[in-house]
């Protein structure tokens, strides 16, 4: 009986310790239409997104660690990504979208993924 009481107290204490911790997101994302993103000029620079028509633009930062891809495919270079994004924008208009994943604290973009319509 005493062991059960001690175990209950230990669980209660541990539960309170863990409950006091605040979880912080390690990654956040924007899912946008292609027309709402301004691509970086190089692998080291900024990417600008407009999350909604009423929202201010948000500047995020890219670097050599940022990956670019089309959903379900291997990463490609920024140059190839820009070509594919331009083709999708021309052929699908506002139907194609893009996911921009970034670290909330640093605003560093970790990956950008194109989602063709259909």
C-alpha positions, 0 to 999 in steps of 0.5 A, a space after each residue: 500500500 505504501 509503495 502505491 502511495 509513493 508511486 502516486 506521489 511521484 507521478 503527481 510530482 512528475 506530472 506537475 513538472 512536465 505540465 509547467 513546461 511550455 511547448 514551443 513550435 520548432 517549425 511553422 508554415 504558410 500554405 499559399 497560392 504561387 502568386 502570393 510569394 516573391 522568390 529569393 534572387 539567390 540561395 542566400 536572401 529573402 522570400 516574401 509571402 503575403 498570407 492573406 489579402 488584408 495581411 502585411 507581407 512577411 519576410 522570411 530568410 533562405 540560405 544554403 540549407 533551404 530545400 526546394 521541391 515539388 511534392 513527392 519528388 526529390 529536392 531541386 536547385 533554386 534555379 530549377 524550382 523557379 522554372 517549375 514554379 513559373 511553368 505552374 503559374 503560367 499553366 495553372 494560374 491561382 490553382 497551384 500552391 506552395 508550402 513555405 516551412 520555416 523556423 518561427 524564432 529565426 524566420 529561416 526557411 527550411 523548405 519550400 514545396 510546390 503543390 501542383 493543382 489536381 
